[in-house]
Amino acid sequence: MAMDRLPSPLASLVLLISAAIPLAAASPSLTDDSRCGCFLTNGTEDSFFSKHSFFDFRNLAQYAGVPAVIPNSADSASASSTSDYFKSTAWTDWWMVGSWNNSLNNRGDSTVLMINSPNNIYIEANNDKVPASQTFLTLRTQRLEEFQTAAEIESVSPGFQFLSMRMLARTIGAKGAITAMFTYRGADKLADVQEADLEVLTRDPRNLVHYTNQPSYTVGGDTIEKATENATMPDGLDWTNWAVHRFDWTPTMSTWFVNGKVVANISFQTPRDSSKVIFNAWSDGGQWSGNMSTFDAAYLQIQWFDIVYNSTETKSSRKRNNDVDEQADFGPHGVLAKRAGEASTCKTVCSIDETSKQGQPVMLWNNAAARSRVSLSGGLAAWIPSVVVLATFALSTRLLWY
């Protein structure tokens, strides 16, 4: 080989990197939950979760329809489901619709009777000028002459212990209402309540959202400043815009995101024990919610809800709660739960963050010993050391020619 035809050290390096980058840039492949041993999230701290569920309200035109508000308080609480979708096992296996009211509770400073009604939870056609979906789920609250009609859905299971949940959602409507996504574990004493909230107050500036590890006040009425962060949404967004709101609950902190950007992070009194997942839209005329004018309304609208989580619930505990589905698989327990017969670490790791199709996970790796993530960032990290070694060899070889 002639000396003038030998590649320069720089050219050798460029060729080696060019050869490596296509391999590094390979996207992780779509898969399904049954092939995933656990799910790794990309939050402020990487976390593993054992289970995944996705609820898609974007293409349910066959169930769409806005029910008229029920003006009678007794009829409101006992209303039937607004469509067959809310009678399907896809819904009832996971969710319960609230019909409780605040008349028998300690109403604090509330001035209005509030009644949750199944009639305020419905599938609605998306009539945006440029609709991103056919339909969405709506939770409605409206002030009537005699009471406030409201909406709440809560998980059937009280056994969620650490999770990462996301919703593509917006809040619209009049002042004086609250919409929320949160985890909740009740207690007899206020100080023992465990709750992590995302709350939108429609009387606030439209870019402000409240994030809290409850309780945020004492029995004596003093505010606990460390429990709450009031944050503005990023990139000029406000809560009337469609945005992905995300909450990560790990053993050491609660972290909230909007469109992938961290907006609040609270380590003070982070929930510890198993809890429910709840969404609601409400007002009671109190100091916190404010007071809605008669016939005004506000709405929480959700295109989809995506969650990875760990659970303390077992088949036997579900049976004690009068669920006789012995075939149900409630998955492993703990921070990193394990499937029966497997080691405590996952051999097959998936992600809902790096997917190209919302609701469907991608495979990151399927061998516990080879934990190089199949993504652009992870791929580059894995390949760069090899490139450096090869490039060093090439440079050394080139110098030997001289």
N, C-alpha and C positions, 0 to 999 in steps of 0.2 A: 504494500500500500504506500502510495506516495505521501510525503509529509504534508504537501499543500492541500490534500484532500481530507486530512483529519479534521473532525469538528473541533471548534474552539471549546474551552471549558464552559463558557457562558452558553454556547449553543447546546452542549450536552445537557446542561442543567435545564434549559428550556424544553428540550425534547422529553426529558424524564418527567418533568412536572406536567407537560401536556398529556403524556400517556397516563399519568396517575389521576388527573382531575376528572375525566369522564367516569372512572370507577367510583370516585368519591362522591360525585354528584347524583349517583343513582338514587331515586326516590324510594322510600319504603313502600312495600306492596300492601294493597288493601286486603283485609282479611275479615273474619267474623269473630264474635265474642267467644264462640265455642273453642276456638284455637288459641285463646289467650290465657296464660296462666295468671297474669296480673297486668296492671296498667301503670305506666310511668308518666307522671306529669312534669311539665316544664316550668313550674312556678318559681318563687323566690328560693325555695329549697325543693330539690327533686324528691318526690314522694311516690310510693307504690300503693296501689289499691287493688282489691281482689275482684271487684264486680263492676259491671257497666250496664247502664240502661239509657235509652234514648226515646224521647217522646216528640213526635213530629206532627205539628198541627198545620202544616203548610198546604196540604193537598186533601182536605176533607170537605170538599164542596157538597157532597151528598148529605152532610150533617149541618150545613150552614143555615143560620136563621137567627135573627135578633128577637128574643121574646119581649113582649110588652112587660113593663114593670108591674108587679102586683102591689096594689095600694093598700091592701088589708093586711095587718100585722100577723094575724093567725094563719091566713092562707099563705103568706110569704114563707114562713118557716117550714110548712108542710108541702111545699111545691114539689112537683115531680121533676125528673131530669129533663133538660131542654132538648135532648136528642138521644137516639139509641147509642151514640158513641159513648156516652157516660154510663151506659149499662153493659158495655162490652167488658170482657175479662182483661183486655189490654189496659183498660182504665181501672176497673174495680180491684184488680189484683194489687194495684199500687196506691190508689188514691181514695180518700173519703171526702165527701163534700160536707162542709159545716152547715148546721142549721141552728146553732146555739145563739142565745141573746145575752145581753148584759143586765137584764132586769133582776136576776137573782144573785149577781156577783157584787163584790165591792166595786162600785162604779167610779170611785175616786172623784175627779172633778168633772166627769162627763155630765152633759146636760141633755143628752138626747138618747132615747131608747134605740139601741142598735140591734138589728136582727139579721143574721146570716141566712141567705136563701139560695137553694140550688138553682132557682130561676135566674140568678145573676151570673151563672157560669155557662158559657155557650161558645159554640164555634161560629165565627163571623167571617163573611166574605171580605177580602182585602180590596177596598175601593180606593187605594192610593192612586195618585196620578200615574206613577210608574210602579206598579205593585211588584214586590219581590217574592210574593207567594200568592196562591189562590185564596188561602184562608189563614186564620190564626185563632188562638184561644183567647177569650176575653173574660176578665173578672170585673164586674161592675159594682159601683156603689152610688146610691142616689139619695138625696134628702127628700123625703116626702112630708106631708103636712103633720103626720103624727109620729113618725119614726124615721130612722136611717136604715135603708136596706143595703146590705153589704154582701161580700163574697169571700169565702175561704176554702181552700183545699189543703189537706194535710195527708202525709204518707200513712198508709195502713201500718207500716212497721215503725216502731219506736226505737229500732235497733241500730241506727246509723252511728258509727263511731269513727270519725275522720272521713273526709270526702273532698272532692273537687266538683262543684256543680256550676253549670253555666246556663244562661237563658238568653236568647235573642229576643229582646223585649223593648217596649216603650210604655210610658205613662202619658195619658192625655186627659184633659177635662178641666173642670172648674176648681177653684181654690177651696181648701178646707177638707181635703181627703189625704189618705196615706195609702200607698201601695208598697208591698214588701215581699222579699224572699229571705227566709231565715231558717235556722235550726232552733229547736226548742225542747227543753226538758223542764217540766214544771216542778214545783216544790211548795211545801206548806209555808216556808219562810222565804221572804223576798231575797235574802242574801244567798239562799241555796239554789235559786233559779239559774239555769244554764241556757244561754241563748246568744246567738250571733246573728245580727240583723244587717240587712240592706234595706233602707227605708227612703222613699221619695215622699216629701211633703209638698202637696201641690200649691201651698201658699208661699213656698220658698222661691228664690231665683231658680230659673229652669235648669241651670247647670250644677246645682248643689244637690249632693246625696249624703245621707247620714249613715255611718257605719259604726256598729256598737257591739261590744261584748257585754251583754246585760248581766246584772242590773246596772243601770246608769245613774241610779239615785238610791238614797237610803230610805228607811221607813220614816225617818224624820223629815224627809223632803229635801235633803242636801244632794247636790249634784256631784257625781263621781267623774271628775274631768278625764281621768286616764282611760275611762271605758269607751270613749267616743272619739271618732275623727269625722269632721265634716269636710268633705272634699269636693272639689269641682271636677267635672268630667273633662277629659283631655280633648285636644284638637278642635276646640270650638263646639263640641257636641253639647246637647242638653237632653234631658230625659224624655222629651217628646220625640227624639230621633230614635230609630231602630239602632240598637247597640248590643254587643255581647257583654252582659254583666256576669262576672265570675266570682265565686267565693271558694277559697281553699281553706279547709279546716284541718290543721295538723296538730300534733300533741303540744306544740309550743307556741302557736300563734294562729290568728285569723288574718287572712289576706284577701283583699278585694281588688279586682281588675275591671277595667272597661276597655273593650277591644284589645285585650292583651297587655295593656299598660297598668302597672300597679298604681292604685289611687289611695289605698289605706292599708295599714298593717298594725295590728294591735296584739301584743303579747300579754297584756294585763287581763287577768281572769278569763283566759281562753277556756272554752268548754272542755270538759274532761270525759264526761260519761255519755252513754248512748242517748240519742235524741231523735226527734221527728224532723221532717222537712215540711215547711209550710209556706204557702203563698196566700196573700190576701189583699183586698181593697176595701177600705172602711173609713168611717168617721164616727165620732161620738159626741161632737160638740165640745170636747174638752180642750184644755190648753195646748196639748201636744198636737192633735189633729187640726184644731181650728173648727170653725162652724161653717157648714155649707149653707148657702141660700136655698130656700125651698125650690125643689124640682131641678136643682143643679146636679150634675153627675160627673164622675171621673172613672177612668178605666185603666186597668193593667192588661196589656195585650202582649201575647207571647207566641212567637212563631215556632220555637222549639226549645226543649229542655234536655240537657245532656249531663249525665252524672257518672262519675266513678267513685267508688266508696268501699268501705269495710263495714261489716255488720256483726253485731253480737247476737243476732237472732239465729235460732236453730229450728229444725223441723219440730222438735218437741215443744219449744216455746210457742211456735205458731199454732200447734195443735191445742195447747192450753188456752189459746185465745180463740178457740172454736173454728180454726181453719183446719180442715181435714185433708188437705192436699198433701199427701205423704210423698208425692213425687217431686215436690218443689225443691229446687236447689238454692239455698240461701247463701252458699259459699262459705269461705273461711272467716276467721275472726281476727281481730287485732290490727295493729298498725300495718303489718305485712302478713295477711292471712294466707293459709296454705290449703291446697286441695288434699283430699284424703289420699294417703299413700305417697305423697310427694314430700320432698324436703322443704324446709321453711323458706328457701329462696326460690324465686320463679325461674323456670327453665325457658318459658316462652313469654316474652315481654312485649306488650303492645302500647300504642299511644292513640289518644283521641286529639292530641294537639297538632300532630304533624300530618294528619289525614287530608286528603284532597276532597273527601266526601263527608260532610257533616253527619255524625251519627254512626259512621262505620270506621272501626279502628284500622290502624296499619301495624304491621309486624316490625318491631325494632330489632329484636334478635330472638333466636330460638334455641340457643345453647348457653347454659349458665356460665360456661368457661369463656365464651366469646362475646363479650358485652360491648362490642363496637356498634354504635347506633347507625343504622342504615339511613343516613340523611346527609345533606350537603355539609352541615356544620360538623356532625359527628364523623362523617366520612373523611373530611379533610383532616380532622384531628388524628384519625387513625393512619392516614396515608403520609402525612408530612414527615414523620420520623423516618419512614422507609425511603422517601424521596431524598432526604438529607443524606442518609447513608449511601444511597446509590450515587448521588451527585458527588459526594466526597470521593467515592471510588473512581468516578469518571475523571475528576480533576487530578487525582493522584496518577491515574493511568496516563492522562494527557501529558503530565509533567515528565513522566518516565521516558516519553518519546524524545524529550529534549536531553 
